[in-house]
């Protein structure tokens, strides 16, 4: 699977190029267009489908439901990523959704939280509000990120949640009222507009 993006960073579209018989999982409402012969089959009750290329191969164009960037995050098999819950536009079968993930369970307790874990190999196509930016965190450095802007965090960094104001409302489902401390080394991906 190869991914080409266009109209980024404001109104991103991802063209996912598939070899014969290869599939990609996505929300059916994001399908903009496809080459002739691409089929779709419902994967689960949540509404995702798998678009599969015919024997000669094909492509699907996917457009998120909101303005912003599309970003192919290449997973190499060695490091997993915690990704904002609503940020995955498409994923190949070679990328697993790891639910539950022990590190996130310890971060969020028994709640679902604002991040989901993915691992494997291949491009995980993300959708962001606004352009995608990266924050490099050096060895021994700690930065604080507003969870409403977090797009993806690699397993190579240490993370911790804390309340910005202990007397104010906080939510681990959205990240509202919380701060995410990130210890390097690694690179954190953020979106330049907050989730609301």
C-alpha positions in Angstrom: 0.0 0.0 0.0 1.3 3.4 -0.9 -0.2 6.8 0.1 -0.1 10.0 -1.8 -1.6 13.2 -0.4 -2.9 16.3 -2.0 -4.6 19.6 -1.1 -2.8 19.6 2.3 -2.6 21.0 4.8 -6.0 22.7 4.6 -8.3 20.2 2.8 -6.3 17.0 2.6 -7.1 14.0 0.5 -5.3 10.7 0.6 -4.9 8.5 -2.5 -4.3 4.9 -1.3 -2.7 2.8 -4.0 -3.3 -0.9 -3.6 -1.9 -4.0 -5.3 -4.2 -6.7 -6.5 -6.3 -8.2 -3.7 -4.9 -5.7 -1.1 -7.3 -3.9 1.2 -7.5 -0.9 3.4 -9.9 -0.2 6.3 -11.7 3.1 6.4 -15.0 4.8 7.2 -17.3 4.4 4.1 -18.3 8.1 4.4 -14.7 9.1 3.6 -14.6 7.6 0.1 -14.3 10.3 -2.4 -13.6 8.1 -5.5 -12.0 4.9 -6.5 -10.7 3.1 -9.5 -13.1 0.8 -11.2 -13.5 -2.6 -9.7 -12.6 -1.7 -6.1 -15.0 -3.5 -3.8 -16.1 -2.8 -0.2 -17.2 -5.1 2.6 -18.4 -4.1 6.1 -15.9 -5.0 8.7 -17.7 -4.4 12.0 -20.7 -2.8 13.6 -18.8 0.5 14.1 -19.3 1.1 10.4 -15.8 0.6 9.0 -15.3 -1.2 5.7 -12.4 -2.7 3.9 -11.9 -1.5 0.4 -10.2 -4.2 -1.7 -8.4 -3.8 -5.1 -9.3 -6.1 -8.0 -6.6 -8.4 -9.4 -4.9 -5.7 -11.5 -4.7 -3.3 -8.5 -6.4 0.0 -7.9 -6.8 3.1 -5.7 -9.2 4.8 -3.4 -9.3 8.5 -2.6 -10.3 9.2 1.0 -11.3 12.6 2.3 -12.0 13.3 6.0 -15.2 14.9 7.1 -13.6 18.0 8.3 -11.0 20.5 7.0 -7.4 19.8 7.8 -4.3 17.8 7.0 -3.9 14.1 6.1 -0.7 12.5 7.2 0.6 9.1 6.4 2.4 7.8 9.6 4.8 5.1 8.5 5.0 2.3 11.1 8.2 0.2 10.9 7.3 -2.6 13.2 9.6 -1.7 16.0 7.7 1.2 17.6 3.9 1.5 18.2 2.1 4.8 18.4 -0.7 6.1 20.6 -3.0 8.0 18.3 -5.9 10.4 19.0 -9.2 8.4 19.0 -10.7 10.2 16.0 -7.6 10.7 13.9 -7.3 7.5 11.9 -8.5 7.9 8.3 -7.3 4.6 7.0 -5.2 1.6 7.9 -3.9 -1.5 6.1 -4.3 -5.0 7.5 -0.6 -5.0 8.5 -1.3 -2.3 11.2 -3.1 -3.6 14.3 -5.4 -1.7 16.6 -4.2 -2.8 20.0 -7.2 -2.5 22.4 -6.7 -2.6 25.2 -3.1 -1.5 25.5 -1.5 -1.9 29.0 0.4 1.4 28.9 -2.8 3.4 28.0 -4.8 1.5 30.6 -2.4 2.6 33.3 -2.6 6.2 31.9 -6.4 6.3 31.8 -7.4 3.8 34.4 -10.6 1.9 33.6 -11.8 4.6 31.1 -11.3 4.6 27.3 -9.2 7.7 27.1 -8.4 10.1 24.2 -5.7 7.8 22.7 -5.7 4.4 20.9 -2.6 2.3 20.3 -1.5 1.0 16.9 1.4 -1.2 15.9 2.7 -3.2 12.9 4.1 -2.1 9.6 2.8 0.2 6.9 1.2 3.6 6.6 -1.4 4.5 9.1 -3.2 7.5 7.5 -4.1 10.2 10.0 -6.4 13.1 9.7 -5.8 16.3 11.7 -7.4 19.6 12.4 -5.2 22.1 10.7 -1.6 21.2 9.6 0.4 18.5 11.3 3.4 19.7 13.3 6.2 17.7 15.0 7.8 18.4 18.4 11.2 16.8 18.9 11.9 15.9 22.5 15.6 15.2 23.3 17.0 12.6 25.7 16.4 13.9 29.3 14.0 16.6 28.1 10.4 16.9 29.3 7.8 19.0 27.5 4.1 19.5 28.3 1.5 19.2 25.5 -2.2 20.2 25.7 -4.0 16.8 25.0 -6.6 18.6 22.8 -3.7 19.1 20.2 -2.1 15.7 20.5 -2.2 13.6 17.2 0.2 10.8 17.8 2.8 9.8 20.4 5.4 7.0 19.9 6.2 4.3 22.4 9.7 5.6 22.6 8.7 8.5 24.9 7.4 8.4 28.4 4.0 10.1 29.0 2.1 11.2 32.1 -1.2 12.9 32.6 -1.9 15.5 35.2 -4.6 18.1 36.0 -4.0 21.6 34.9 -6.2 22.9 37.8 -7.2 20.2 40.3 -10.4 22.1 41.2 -11.5 22.4 37.5 -13.3 19.8 35.3 -11.1 17.1 33.7 -11.9 14.4 31.2 -9.6 11.5 30.2 -12.0 10.8 27.3 -11.3 14.1 25.7 -8.1 15.4 27.5 -10.0 18.5 28.6 -8.5 20.1 31.7 -5.4 17.9 31.6 -1.8 18.3 30.6 0.3 15.6 29.0 4.0 15.5 30.1 6.3 13.9 27.5 9.8 12.7 28.3 12.2 12.1 25.4 13.8 11.0 23.3 11.2 11.0 20.5 9.0 13.1 18.3 5.4 13.9 19.1 2.9 14.8 16.3 0.4 17.5 17.1 -2.4 19.2 15.1 -2.5 23.0 15.0 -6.2 23.2 15.9 -7.7 21.7 19.0 -10.2 18.9 19.2 -13.5 20.3 20.6 
